[in-house]
Amino acid sequence: MNLPSHSVGLGLRREMLPEIAELGPVNIDFWEIAPENWIKLGGKYQQSLRTLTQQYPFMTHGLSLSIGSPDALDITFVKEVKGFLDEYQIAGYSEHLSYCSGQGHLYDLLPIPFTSQAVDYVVDRINQVQDILQRQLILENVSYYAAPGQQLAEQDFLLEVIDKSDCLLLLDINNIYVNSINHQYDAQTFLKSMPTKRIAYMHIAGHYNEAEDLIVDTHGADVIEPVWQLLEQAYEYHGVHPTLLERDFNIPPIIELMKEAQRIRDIQQQFSITDNKASA
């Protein structure tokens, strides 16, 4: 990964392409795409992607690797991802520390049991993926709504997987907040425990309040103030890292998304000023 620490990203969806073409260059440092939504595409979509990857750095954030699945690892798919990354010269491939298949596709991201046995199982599969990709896999801490068979704390499970597999971390700030409400733990304690040197980049997003004690991670709304505050704390604890705004539905015009992207940039700049004063 070659993204500068003070970088702001935005998730790219195909429906955004006409608006991007009309706007011309936008004040975004990098884009993120789900490779499975682009691998099979040709024609105008392929040409648009090629043009954008020549203008901006890109990251990929996959949806169907299913790293914790009981099914065999889909080696053919992993090789397709590698070919895609190589073709468009994309350095980073991130995925979810979860699974989405079991005797067929389940169309949801389900939690891996937080057990020592699951750690070893997942680490072996991560190593297979990294050997094929010839890159470190970047895994995201996920939101979850149940913890079947739990023996380890979420943070301990995550830390063991990262340490034993030598993979990198996509630190999702909103997921920490969501889980802290749903599972009643302290978000700052969890955030502090994350391994600074393993953080590749960060995500921030909005969510939906189903009830006072149940939040659903939707990526379909504006980021709320407590999540912005948690991002500031993440920079305080771990330093500034590239940070991407996720918005997967109820997507407003890019001009509106740019306001939230600018807030990320403003927070990053505040920490630059603070760091400079501290070193003066």
MARMIRO-348607 format. One line per 2 residues: number of its first residue (from 1); their letters; for each residue x negated, z, y negated of N, C-alpha, C. Coordinates in Angstrom, 1 decimal, decimal comma, always signed. Layout:
N
NUM) A) X Z Y X Z Y X Z Y | ...;
END
This chain:
280
1) MN) -0,8 +0,0 +1,2 +0,0 +0,0 +0,0 -0,9 +0,0 -1,2 | -0,5 -0,9 -2,2 -1,3 -1,0 -3,4 -0,5 -0,7 -4,6;
3) LP) +0,6 +0,0 -4,5 +1,5 +0,3 -5,7 +0,8 +1,3 -6,5 | +0,7 +1,1 -7,8 +0,2 +2,2 -8,7 +1,2 +3,4 -8,6;
5) SH) +0,6 +4,6 -8,8 +1,5 +5,8 -8,7 +2,6 +5,8 -9,7 | +2,4 +5,3 -10,9 +3,5 +5,2 -11,9 +4,2 +3,8 -11,8;
7) SV) +4,9 +3,7 -10,7 +5,7 +2,5 -10,5 +7,1 +2,8 -10,2 | +8,0 +1,9 -10,7 +9,4 +2,1 -10,6 +10,0 +0,9 -9,8;
9) GL) +10,7 +1,2 -8,8 +11,3 +0,1 -7,9 +12,8 +0,1 -7,9 | +13,3 -1,0 -7,4 +14,8 -1,2 -7,2 +15,0 -2,0 -5,9;
11) GL) +16,1 -1,5 -5,2 +16,5 -2,2 -4,0 +17,1 -3,6 -4,4 | +16,6 -4,6 -3,7 +17,1 -6,0 -3,9 +18,1 -6,4 -2,8;
13) RR) +19,3 -6,9 -3,3 +20,3 -7,4 -2,4 +20,6 -8,8 -2,7 | +21,0 -9,6 -1,8 +21,1 -11,0 -2,0 +22,1 -11,4 -3,1;
15) EM) +23,1 -10,6 -3,3 +24,1 -10,9 -4,3 +23,5 -10,7 -5,7 | +22,3 -10,1 -5,8 +21,7 -9,9 -7,1 +20,9 -11,2 -7,6;
17) LP) +20,6 -12,1 -6,6 +19,7 -13,2 -7,0 +20,2 -14,0 -8,1 | +21,5 -14,4 -8,2 +21,9 -15,2 -9,4 +21,6 -14,5 -10,7;
19) EI) +21,9 -13,2 -10,7 +21,7 -12,4 -12,0 +20,3 -12,3 -12,3 | +19,4 -12,1 -11,3 +18,0 -12,1 -11,6 +17,5 -13,4 -12,1;
21) AE) +17,9 -14,5 -11,6 +17,5 -15,8 -12,0 +18,0 -16,0 -13,5 | +19,1 -15,5 -13,8 +19,6 -15,7 -15,2 +18,9 -14,8 -16,2;
23) LG) +18,5 -13,6 -15,7 +17,9 -12,6 -16,6 +16,4 -13,0 -16,9 | +15,8 -13,6 -15,9 +14,3 -13,8 -15,9 +13,6 -12,5 -15,6;
25) PV) +12,3 -12,4 -15,9 +11,6 -11,2 -15,6 +12,3 -9,9 -16,1 | +12,3 -8,9 -15,2 +12,9 -7,6 -15,5 +11,9 -6,5 -15,4;
27) NI) +12,1 -5,4 -16,1 +11,2 -4,3 -16,2 +11,2 -3,5 -14,9 | +10,9 -4,1 -13,8 +10,8 -3,4 -12,5 +9,4 -3,7 -11,9;
29) DF) +8,8 -2,7 -11,4 +7,4 -2,8 -10,9 +7,4 -3,3 -9,4 | +8,4 -3,0 -8,6 +8,4 -3,5 -7,3 +9,9 -3,5 -6,8;
31) WE) +10,1 -4,4 -5,8 +11,4 -4,5 -5,2 +11,3 -4,0 -3,7 | +12,5 -3,6 -3,2 +12,5 -3,2 -1,8 +13,7 -4,0 -1,1;
33) IA) +13,4 -4,5 +0,1 +14,4 -5,2 +0,9 +14,4 -4,7 +2,3 | +15,6 -4,9 +3,0 +15,7 -4,6 +4,5 +15,3 -5,9 +5,2;
35) PE) +14,2 -5,9 +5,9 +13,7 -7,2 +6,5 +14,7 -7,9 +7,4 | +15,5 -7,1 +8,1 +16,5 -7,8 +9,1 +17,5 -8,6 +8,3;
37) NW) +17,7 -8,3 +7,0 +18,7 -9,1 +6,2 +18,1 -10,4 +5,7 | +16,8 -10,6 +5,9 +16,1 -11,8 +5,4 +15,3 -12,6 +6,4;
39) IK) +15,0 -12,0 +7,5 +14,1 -12,6 +8,5 +14,6 -14,0 +8,9 | +15,9 -14,1 +9,2 +16,5 -15,3 +9,8 +16,9 -16,3 +8,7;
41) LG) +16,8 -16,0 +7,4 +17,3 -16,8 +6,4 +16,3 -17,9 +6,0 | +16,9 -19,1 +5,7 +16,1 -20,2 +5,1 +16,7 -20,7 +3,9;
43) GK) +16,4 -21,9 +3,5 +17,1 -22,5 +2,4 +16,8 -21,8 +1,0 | +17,9 -21,7 +0,2 +17,8 -21,2 -1,1 +17,4 -19,7 -1,1;
45) YQ) +17,8 -18,9 -0,1 +17,4 -17,5 +0,0 +16,0 -17,4 +0,3 | +15,5 -18,2 +1,2 +14,0 -18,1 +1,5 +13,2 -18,5 +0,3;
47) QS) +13,6 -19,5 -0,4 +12,9 -19,9 -1,6 +12,9 -18,9 -2,7 | +14,1 -18,2 -2,9 +14,2 -17,2 -3,9 +13,3 -16,0 -3,6;
49) LR) +13,3 -15,6 -2,3 +12,4 -14,5 -1,9 +11,0 -14,9 -2,1 | +10,6 -16,1 -1,7 +9,2 -16,5 -1,9 +8,8 -16,4 -3,3;
51) TL) +9,7 -16,9 -4,2 +9,4 -16,9 -5,6 +9,2 -15,5 -6,1 | +10,1 -14,6 -5,7 +10,0 -13,2 -6,2 +8,8 -12,5 -5,6;
53) TQ) +8,5 -12,7 -4,4 +7,3 -12,0 -3,8 +6,0 -12,5 -4,4 | +6,1 -13,7 -5,1 +4,9 -14,1 -5,8 +4,8 -13,5 -7,2;
55) QY) +5,9 -13,0 -7,7 +6,0 -12,4 -9,0 +5,9 -10,9 -9,0 | +6,4 -10,2 -8,0 +6,4 -8,8 -7,9 +5,9 -8,3 -6,6;
57) PF) +5,3 -7,1 -6,5 +5,1 -6,4 -5,2 +6,4 -6,1 -4,6 | +6,4 -6,1 -3,2 +7,6 -5,8 -2,4 +7,3 -4,7 -1,4;
59) MT) +8,3 -3,9 -1,1 +8,3 -3,0 +0,1 +9,5 -3,4 +0,9 | +9,4 -3,0 +2,2 +10,5 -3,2 +3,1 +11,0 -1,9 +3,6;
61) HG) +12,3 -1,8 +3,7 +13,0 -0,5 +4,2 +14,0 -1,0 +5,3 | +13,6 -0,8 +6,5 +14,4 -1,3 +7,7 +15,6 -0,5 +8,0;
63) LS) +16,5 -1,1 +8,8 +17,8 -0,4 +9,2 +18,0 -0,3 +10,7 | +17,2 -1,0 +11,5 +17,5 -1,1 +12,9 +16,4 -0,9 +13,9;
65) LS) +15,3 -0,4 +13,4 +14,1 -0,1 +14,3 +14,6 +1,0 +15,3 | +15,4 +1,9 +14,9 +15,9 +2,9 +15,9 +14,8 +3,7 +16,6;
67) IG) +13,9 +4,3 +15,8 +12,7 +4,9 +16,3 +13,0 +6,0 +17,3 | +14,1 +6,7 +17,2 +14,4 +7,8 +18,1 +15,4 +7,4 +19,2;
69) SP) +15,7 +6,1 +19,4 +16,7 +5,7 +20,4 +16,3 +6,0 +21,8 | +17,2 +6,3 +22,7 +16,9 +6,4 +24,1 +16,7 +5,0 +24,8;
71) DA) +17,1 +4,0 +24,1 +16,8 +2,6 +24,6 +15,3 +2,3 +24,4 | +14,9 +1,3 +25,2 +13,5 +0,9 +25,0 +13,3 +0,3 +23,6;
73) LD) +12,1 +0,5 +23,1 +11,7 -0,1 +21,8 +11,9 -1,6 +21,8 | +12,4 -2,2 +20,8 +12,6 -3,6 +20,7 +11,3 -4,3 +20,2;
75) IT) +10,5 -4,6 +21,2 +9,2 -5,1 +20,8 +9,3 -6,5 +20,1 | +10,2 -7,3 +20,6 +10,4 -8,6 +19,9 +10,8 -8,5 +18,5;
77) FV) +11,6 -7,5 +18,2 +12,0 -7,3 +16,8 +10,8 -6,8 +15,9 | +10,0 -5,9 +16,5 +8,9 -5,3 +15,7 +7,9 -6,5 +15,4;
79) KE) +7,7 -7,4 +16,4 +6,8 -8,5 +16,2 +7,4 -9,5 +15,1 | +8,7 -9,6 +15,1 +9,3 -10,4 +14,0 +9,1 -9,8 +12,6;
81) VK) +9,2 -8,4 +12,6 +8,9 -7,7 +11,3 +7,5 -8,0 +10,9 | +6,6 -7,9 +11,8 +5,2 -8,1 +11,4 +5,0 -9,5 +10,9;
83) GF) +5,6 -10,5 +11,5 +5,5 -11,9 +11,0 +6,0 -12,0 +9,7 | +7,2 -11,4 +9,4 +7,8 -11,4 +8,1 +6,9 -10,8 +7,0;
85) LD) +6,3 -9,6 +7,3 +5,4 -8,9 +6,4 +4,2 -9,8 +6,1 | +3,6 -10,4 +7,1 +2,5 -11,2 +6,9 +2,8 -12,5 +6,1;
87) EY) +4,0 -13,1 +6,4 +4,3 -14,3 +5,7 +4,5 -14,1 +4,2 | +5,1 -13,0 +3,8 +5,3 -12,7 +2,4 +4,3 -11,8 +1,8;
89) QI) +3,3 -11,4 +2,6 +2,2 -10,6 +2,1 +2,8 -9,2 +1,6 | +3,6 -8,6 +2,4 +4,2 -7,3 +2,1 +3,4 -6,2 +2,8;
91) AG) +2,9 -5,3 +2,1 +2,0 -4,3 +2,8 +2,8 -3,2 +3,5 | +3,9 -2,8 +3,0 +4,6 -1,6 +3,5 +5,9 -1,8 +4,2;
93) YS) +6,0 -1,2 +5,4 +7,3 -1,2 +6,1 +7,7 +0,2 +6,4 | +8,9 +0,6 +5,8 +9,4 +1,9 +5,9 +10,7 +1,8 +6,8;
95) EH) +11,0 +3,0 +7,4 +12,2 +3,1 +8,3 +12,7 +4,5 +8,2 | +13,8 +4,7 +8,9 +14,4 +6,1 +8,9 +14,0 +6,8 +10,2;
97) LS) +13,7 +8,1 +10,0 +13,4 +9,0 +11,2 +14,7 +9,4 +11,8 | +15,3 +8,4 +12,5 +16,6 +8,6 +13,1 +16,7 +7,5 +14,2;
99) YC) +18,0 +7,3 +14,7 +18,2 +6,2 +15,6 +19,6 +5,6 +15,4 | +19,8 +4,4 +15,8 +21,0 +3,7 +15,5 +21,4 +2,8 +16,7;
101) SG) +20,9 +3,1 +17,9 +21,2 +2,4 +19,1 +21,2 +3,3 +20,3 | +22,0 +3,0 +21,3 +22,0 +3,7 +22,6 +23,0 +2,9 +23,5;
103) QG) +22,4 +2,1 +24,3 +23,3 +1,1 +25,1 +24,1 +0,3 +24,2 | +23,5 -0,2 +23,1 +24,2 -1,0 +22,1 +24,0 -0,4 +20,8;
105) HL) +24,3 -1,2 +19,7 +24,1 -0,8 +18,4 +25,2 +0,1 +18,0 | +24,9 +1,2 +17,3 +25,9 +2,3 +16,9 +26,3 +2,2 +15,5;
107) YD) +25,7 +1,3 +14,7 +26,1 +1,1 +13,3 +26,1 +2,3 +12,5 | +25,2 +3,2 +12,7 +25,1 +4,4 +11,9 +23,7 +5,0 +12,2;
109) LL) +23,2 +5,8 +11,2 +21,9 +6,4 +11,4 +22,1 +7,9 +11,9 | +21,8 +8,1 +13,1 +22,1 +9,4 +13,8 +20,8 +10,2 +13,9;
111) PI) +21,0 +11,6 +13,8 +19,8 +12,5 +13,8 +19,1 +12,6 +15,2 | +17,8 +12,5 +15,2 +17,1 +12,8 +16,4 +17,1 +14,3 +16,6;
113) PF) +17,3 +14,8 +17,9 +17,3 +16,2 +18,1 +15,9 +16,8 +17,6 | +16,0 +17,9 +16,9 +14,8 +18,6 +16,3 +14,2 +19,5 +17,4;
115) TS) +13,5 +18,8 +18,4 +12,9 +19,5 +19,5 +11,4 +19,1 +19,6 | +10,6 +19,8 +20,3 +9,2 +19,4 +20,6 +9,2 +18,2 +21,5;
117) QA) +10,1 +18,2 +22,4 +10,1 +17,0 +23,3 +10,4 +15,7 +22,5 | +11,3 +15,8 +21,6 +11,7 +14,6 +20,8 +10,5 +14,2 +19,9;
119) VD) +9,7 +15,2 +19,4 +8,5 +14,9 +18,6 +7,6 +14,0 +19,4 | +7,3 +14,4 +20,6 +6,4 +13,7 +21,4 +6,9 +12,3 +21,8;
121) YV) +8,2 +12,2 +22,0 +8,9 +10,9 +22,3 +8,8 +10,0 +21,2 | +9,1 +10,5 +20,0 +9,1 +9,6 +18,8 +7,7 +9,2 +18,4;
123) VD) +6,7 +10,1 +18,5 +5,3 +9,8 +18,2 +4,8 +8,7 +19,0 | +5,1 +8,7 +20,3 +4,7 +7,6 +21,2 +5,3 +6,3 +20,7;
125) RI) +6,5 +6,3 +20,3 +7,1 +5,0 +19,9 +6,6 +4,6 +18,5 | +6,3 +5,5 +17,6 +5,6 +5,2 +16,4 +4,3 +4,5 +16,6;
127) NQ) +3,5 +5,1 +17,5 +2,2 +4,5 +17,8 +2,3 +3,1 +18,3 | +3,3 +2,8 +19,1 +3,5 +1,4 +19,6 +3,8 +0,5 +18,4;
129) VQ) +4,7 +1,0 +17,5 +5,0 +0,2 +16,3 +3,8 -0,1 +15,4 | +3,0 +0,9 +15,2 +1,9 +0,8 +14,3 +0,8 -0,1 +14,9;
131) DI) +0,7 -0,1 +16,3 -0,3 -1,0 +16,9 +0,1 -2,4 +16,7 | +1,5 -2,7 +16,8 +1,9 -4,1 +16,6 +1,8 -4,5 +15,2;
133) LQ) +2,3 -3,7 +14,3 +2,3 -4,0 +12,9 +0,9 -4,1 +12,3 | +0,0 -3,4 +12,9 -1,4 -3,2 +12,3 -1,3 -2,6 +10,9;
135) RQ) -0,3 -1,7 +10,7 -0,1 -1,0 +9,5 +0,4 +0,4 +9,9 | +0,3 +1,3 +9,0 +0,9 +2,6 +9,2 +2,4 +2,4 +8,9;
137) LI) +3,2 +3,0 +9,8 +4,7 +3,0 +9,6 +5,0 +4,1 +8,5 | +5,9 +3,8 +7,7 +6,4 +4,8 +6,7 +7,8 +5,3 +7,1;
139) LE) +7,9 +6,6 +7,3 +9,2 +7,1 +7,8 +9,8 +8,0 +6,7 | +11,1 +7,8 +6,6 +11,9 +8,5 +5,6 +12,6 +9,8 +6,2;
141) NV) +12,5 +10,9 +5,5 +13,3 +12,0 +5,8 +14,8 +11,6 +5,6 | +15,7 +11,9 +6,6 +17,0 +11,3 +6,5 +18,0 +12,4 +6,2;
143) SY) +19,2 +12,0 +5,7 +20,3 +12,9 +5,6 +21,0 +12,9 +7,0 | +21,6 +14,0 +7,4 +22,2 +14,2 +8,7 +23,3 +15,2 +8,5;
145) YA) +24,3 +15,1 +9,4 +25,5 +16,0 +9,3 +25,7 +16,9 +10,5 | +24,9 +16,7 +11,5 +24,9 +17,6 +12,6 +23,5 +17,7 +13,2;
147) AP) +23,1 +18,7 +13,9 +21,8 +18,9 +14,5 +21,9 +19,3 +15,9 | +22,3 +18,4 +16,8 +22,5 +18,7 +18,2 +21,2 +19,2 +18,9;
149) GQ) +21,3 +20,3 +19,7 +20,2 +20,7 +20,4 +19,0 +21,2 +19,6 | +19,2 +21,6 +18,4 +18,1 +21,9 +17,4 +17,3 +23,1 +17,9;
151) QL) +16,0 +22,9 +18,0 +15,0 +24,0 +18,3 +14,0 +24,2 +17,2 | +13,8 +23,2 +16,4 +12,9 +23,3 +15,2 +13,6 +23,1 +13,9;
153) AE) +13,1 +23,7 +12,9 +13,6 +23,4 +11,6 +13,4 +21,9 +11,2 | +14,3 +21,4 +10,4 +14,1 +20,0 +10,0 +12,7 +19,7 +9,5;
155) QD) +12,2 +20,5 +8,6 +10,9 +20,3 +7,9 +9,8 +20,4 +9,0 | +9,9 +21,3 +9,9 +8,9 +21,4 +11,0 +8,9 +20,2 +11,9;
157) FL) +10,0 +19,7 +12,2 +10,1 +18,5 +13,0 +9,5 +17,3 +12,3 | +9,8 +17,1 +11,0 +9,3 +16,0 +10,2 +7,8 +16,1 +10,1;
159) LE) +7,3 +17,3 +9,8 +5,8 +17,5 +9,6 +5,1 +17,3 +10,9 | +5,6 +17,7 +12,1 +4,9 +17,4 +13,3 +4,9 +16,0 +13,6;
161) VI) +6,0 +15,2 +13,4 +6,0 +13,8 +13,7 +4,9 +13,1 +12,8 | +4,9 +13,4 +11,5 +3,9 +12,8 +10,6 +2,5 +13,1 +11,0;
163) DK) +2,2 +14,3 +11,3 +0,9 +14,7 +11,7 +0,4 +14,1 +13,0 | +1,2 +14,1 +14,0 +0,8 +13,7 +15,3 +0,7 +12,1 +15,4;
165) SD) +1,5 +11,4 +14,6 +1,5 +10,0 +14,7 +0,6 +9,3 +13,6 | +0,2 +10,1 +12,7 -0,6 +9,6 +11,6 +0,1 +8,5 +10,8;
167) CL) +1,5 +8,7 +10,7 +2,3 +7,7 +9,9 +2,4 +8,3 +8,5 | +3,0 +7,5 +7,6 +3,2 +7,9 +6,2 +4,7 +8,4 +6,0;
169) LL) +4,9 +9,0 +4,8 +6,2 +9,5 +4,5 +6,8 +8,8 +3,3 | +8,1 +8,4 +3,5 +8,9 +7,9 +2,4 +9,8 +9,2 +2,0;
171) LD) +9,5 +9,8 +0,9 +10,1 +11,0 +0,6 +11,4 +10,7 -0,2 | +12,6 +10,9 +0,4 +13,8 +10,7 -0,2 +14,3 +12,0 -0,9;
173) IN) +14,4 +11,9 -2,2 +14,7 +13,1 -2,9 +16,2 +13,5 -2,8 | +17,1 +12,5 -2,8 +18,5 +12,7 -2,6 +18,8 +13,3 -1,3;
175) NI) +18,1 +12,8 -0,2 +18,4 +13,3 +1,1 +18,1 +14,8 +1,2 | +17,0 +15,2 +0,5 +16,7 +16,6 +0,5 +17,8 +17,4 -0,1;
177) YV) +18,3 +16,9 -1,2 +19,4 +17,6 -1,9 +20,6 +17,7 -1,1 | +21,0 +16,5 -0,5 +22,2 +16,4 +0,4 +22,1 +17,4 +1,5;
179) NS) +21,0 +17,4 +2,2 +20,8 +18,3 +3,4 +20,8 +19,8 +3,0 | +20,2 +20,0 +1,8 +20,2 +21,4 +1,3 +21,6 +22,0 +1,1;
181) IN) +22,5 +21,2 +0,7 +23,9 +21,6 +0,5 +24,6 +21,7 +1,9 | +24,5 +20,6 +2,6 +25,2 +20,6 +3,9 +24,7 +21,6 +4,9;
183) HQ) +23,4 +21,9 +4,9 +22,8 +22,8 +5,9 +22,3 +24,1 +5,3 | +22,6 +24,3 +4,0 +22,4 +25,6 +3,3 +20,9 +26,0 +3,5;
185) YD) +20,0 +25,2 +3,0 +18,6 +25,6 +2,9 +18,1 +25,4 +1,5 | +17,0 +25,9 +1,1 +16,4 +25,8 -0,2 +15,7 +24,5 -0,4;
187) AQ) +16,2 +23,6 -1,3 +15,6 +22,3 -1,5 +14,2 +22,4 -2,0 | +13,9 +23,3 -2,9 +12,5 +23,4 -3,4 +11,5 +23,8 -2,3;
189) TF) +11,9 +24,7 -1,5 +11,0 +25,2 -0,4 +10,7 +24,0 +0,5 | +11,7 +23,2 +0,9 +11,5 +22,0 +1,7 +10,6 +21,1 +1,0;
191) LK) +10,9 +20,8 -0,2 +10,1 +19,8 -1,0 +8,6 +20,2 -1,1 | +8,4 +21,5 -1,3 +7,0 +22,0 -1,4 +6,2 +21,8 -0,1;
193) SM) +6,9 +21,9 +1,0 +6,3 +21,9 +2,3 +5,8 +20,5 +2,7 | +6,2 +19,5 +2,0 +5,9 +18,1 +2,4 +4,4 +17,8 +2,1;
195) PT) +3,8 +17,0 +3,0 +2,4 +16,7 +2,9 +2,0 +15,7 +1,8 | +1,5 +16,1 +0,7 +1,3 +15,3 -0,5 +0,5 +14,0 -0,1;
197) KR) -0,5 +14,1 +0,7 -1,4 +12,9 +1,0 -0,7 +11,9 +1,8 | +0,4 +12,3 +2,5 +1,1 +11,3 +3,3 +2,2 +10,6 +2,6;
199) IA) +2,5 +11,0 +1,4 +3,7 +10,4 +0,7 +3,3 +9,0 +0,2 | +3,9 +8,0 +0,7 +3,7 +6,6 +0,3 +4,5 +6,3 -1,0;
201) YM) +5,7 +6,6 -0,9 +6,6 +6,4 -2,2 +7,8 +7,3 -2,0 | +8,7 +7,2 -3,0 +9,9 +8,1 -3,0 +11,1 +7,3 -3,3;
203) HI) +12,2 +7,8 -2,8 +13,6 +7,2 -3,1 +14,4 +8,3 -3,9 | +15,2 +7,7 -4,7 +16,2 +8,5 -5,4 +17,5 +7,8 -5,4;
205) AG) +18,7 +8,5 -5,3 +20,0 +7,8 -5,2 +21,1 +8,7 -5,5 | +22,3 +8,1 -5,5 +23,5 +8,9 -5,7 +24,2 +9,2 -4,4;
207) HY) +25,3 +10,0 -4,5 +26,0 +10,4 -3,2 +27,4 +10,6 -3,6 | +28,2 +11,1 -2,6 +29,6 +11,4 -2,8 +29,9 +12,8 -2,3;
209) NE) +30,6 +13,6 -3,2 +31,0 +14,9 -2,8 +32,3 +14,9 -2,1 | +32,2 +15,1 -0,8 +33,4 +15,2 +0,1 +34,1 +16,5 -0,1;
211) AE) +33,3 +17,6 -0,2 +33,8 +18,9 -0,5 +32,7 +19,7 -1,1 | +33,0 +21,0 -1,4 +32,0 +21,8 -2,0 +30,7 +22,0 -1,1;
213) DL) +31,0 +22,0 +0,2 +29,9 +22,2 +1,1 +29,6 +21,0 +2,0 | +30,0 +19,8 +1,5 +29,8 +18,6 +2,3 +29,6 +17,4 +1,3;
215) IV) +28,3 +16,9 +1,4 +28,0 +15,7 +0,6 +27,6 +14,6 +1,5 | +28,1 +13,4 +1,2 +27,8 +12,2 +2,0 +26,8 +11,3 +1,2;
217) DT) +25,8 +11,0 +1,9 +24,7 +10,1 +1,3 +25,2 +8,7 +1,3 | +25,7 +8,2 +0,2 +26,3 +6,9 +0,1 +25,5 +5,8 -0,6;
219) HG) +24,7 +6,2 -1,5 +23,9 +5,3 -2,4 +24,9 +4,4 -3,2 | +26,1 +5,0 -3,5 +27,1 +4,2 -4,2 +27,5 +4,8 -5,5;
221) AD) +26,7 +5,7 -6,1 +27,0 +6,3 -7,4 +25,8 +6,5 -8,2 | +25,9 +6,9 -9,4 +24,8 +7,3 -10,3 +24,1 +8,5 -9,7;
223) VI) +22,8 +8,7 -10,0 +22,1 +9,9 -9,6 +22,6 +11,0 -10,5 | +22,8 +12,2 -9,8 +23,3 +13,4 -10,6 +22,1 +14,2 -11,1;
225) EP) +22,4 +15,1 -12,0 +21,4 +15,9 -12,7 +20,5 +16,7 -11,8 | +21,1 +17,4 -10,8 +20,3 +18,2 -9,9 +19,3 +17,4 -9,1;
227) VW) +19,6 +16,2 -8,8 +18,7 +15,3 -8,1 +17,6 +14,8 -9,0 | +17,9 +14,5 -10,3 +16,9 +14,2 -11,3 +15,9 +15,4 -11,4;
229) QL) +16,5 +16,6 -11,5 +15,6 +17,8 -11,6 +14,7 +17,9 -10,4 | +15,2 +17,6 -9,2 +14,4 +17,7 -8,0 +13,3 +16,7 -8,0;
231) LE) +13,6 +15,5 -8,6 +12,5 +14,5 -8,7 +11,4 +15,0 -9,6 | +11,8 +15,6 -10,7 +10,7 +16,2 -11,5 +9,9 +17,3 -10,8;
233) QA) +10,6 +18,1 -10,0 +9,9 +19,1 -9,2 +9,0 +18,4 -8,1 | +9,4 +17,3 -7,6 +8,6 +16,6 -6,6 +7,3 +16,1 -7,3;
235) YE) +7,4 +15,6 -8,5 +6,2 +15,2 -9,3 +5,3 +16,4 -9,6 | +6,0 +17,5 -9,9 +5,2 +18,7 -10,2 +4,4 +19,2 -9,0;
237) YH) +5,0 +19,2 -7,8 +4,4 +19,7 -6,6 +3,4 +18,7 -6,0 | +3,7 +17,4 -6,1 +2,9 +16,4 -5,3 +2,3 +15,3 -6,2;
239) GV) +2,5 +15,4 -7,5 +2,0 +14,3 -8,4 +3,0 +13,2 -8,4 | +2,7 +12,3 -9,4 +3,6 +11,1 -9,5 +3,4 +10,1 -8,4;
241) HP) +4,4 +9,6 -7,8 +4,3 +8,6 -6,8 +5,3 +7,4 -7,1 | +5,0 +6,2 -6,6 +6,0 +5,2 -6,8 +7,4 +5,6 -6,4;
243) TL) +8,4 +5,3 -7,2 +9,7 +5,8 -6,9 +10,8 +4,7 -7,1 | +11,7 +4,6 -6,1 +12,6 +3,5 -6,1 +14,0 +4,0 -6,2;
245) LE) +14,9 +3,3 -7,0 +16,3 +3,6 -7,1 +17,0 +2,9 -6,1 | +17,8 +3,6 -5,2 +18,6 +2,9 -4,2 +20,1 +2,8 -4,8;
247) RD) +20,7 +1,6 -4,6 +22,1 +1,5 -4,9 +22,6 +0,4 -3,9 | +23,5 +0,8 -2,9 +23,8 -0,1 -1,9 +25,3 -0,6 -2,0;
249) FN) +26,1 +0,1 -2,7 +27,5 -0,5 -3,0 +28,0 +0,1 -4,3 | +29,1 -0,4 -4,8 +29,5 -0,1 -6,2 +28,4 -0,5 -7,1;
251) IP) +27,8 -1,6 -6,9 +26,6 -2,0 -7,6 +26,9 -2,6 -9,0 | +26,5 -1,9 -10,0 +26,8 -2,4 -11,4 +25,8 -3,5 -11,7;
253) PI) +26,0 -4,1 -12,9 +25,0 -5,1 -13,3 +23,6 -4,6 -13,4 | +22,6 -5,4 -13,2 +21,2 -4,9 -13,2 +20,9 -4,2 -14,5;
255) IE) +21,5 -4,7 -15,6 +21,2 -4,0 -16,9 +21,6 -2,5 -16,8 | +22,7 -2,2 -16,1 +23,1 -0,8 -16,0 +22,1 -0,1 -15,0;
257) LM) +21,7 -0,7 -14,0 +20,7 -0,1 -13,1 +19,4 +0,2 -13,7 | +19,1 -0,7 -14,7 +17,8 -0,5 -15,4 +17,8 +0,8 -16,2;
259) KE) +18,9 +1,3 -16,6 +19,0 +2,5 -17,4 +18,5 +3,7 -16,5 | +18,9 +3,7 -15,2 +18,4 +4,8 -14,3 +17,0 +4,5 -14,0;
261) AQ) +16,6 +3,3 -13,8 +15,2 +3,0 -13,5 +14,3 +3,4 -14,7 | +14,8 +3,2 -15,9 +14,0 +3,7 -17,0 +13,9 +5,2 -17,1;
263) RI) +14,9 +5,9 -16,6 +14,8 +7,4 -16,6 +13,7 +7,8 -15,6 | +13,6 +7,1 -14,5 +12,4 +7,4 -13,6 +11,1 +7,2 -14,3;
265) RD) +11,0 +6,1 -15,0 +9,8 +5,7 -15,8 +9,5 +6,8 -16,8 | +10,6 +7,3 -17,5 +10,4 +8,3 -18,6 +9,9 +9,6 -18,0;
267) IQ) +10,4 +10,0 -16,8 +9,9 +11,2 -16,1 +8,5 +11,0 -15,7 | +8,2 +9,9 -15,1 +6,8 +9,6 -14,8 +5,8 +9,7 -16,0;
269) QQ) +6,3 +9,2 -17,1 +5,5 +9,2 -18,3 +5,3 +10,7 -18,8 | +6,3 +11,5 -18,7 +6,2 +12,9 -19,1 +5,1 +13,6 -18,3;
271) FS) +5,0 +13,3 -17,0 +4,0 +13,9 -16,2 +2,6 +13,4 -16,5 | +2,6 +12,1 -17,0 +1,3 +11,6 -17,4 +0,8 +12,3 -18,6;
273) IT) +1,7 +12,6 -19,6 +1,3 +13,3 -20,8 +0,9 +14,7 -20,4 | +1,7 +15,4 -19,5 +1,3 +16,7 -19,1 +0,0 +16,8 -18,4;
275) DN) -0,3 +15,8 -17,6 -1,6 +15,8 -16,9 -2,7 +15,6 -17,8 | -2,5 +14,7 -18,8 -3,5 +14,4 -19,8 -3,8 +15,7 -20,6;
277) KA) -2,8 +16,4 -21,0 -3,0 +17,6 -21,8 -3,7 +18,7 -21,0 | -3,4 +18,8 -19,7 -4,0 +19,8 -18,9 -5,5 +19,5 -18,7;
279) SA) -5,9 +18,2 -18,7 -7,3 +17,8 -18,4 -8,1 +17,7 -19,7 | -7,4 +17,9 -20,8 -8,1 +17,7 -22,1 -9,0 +19,0 -22,4;
END
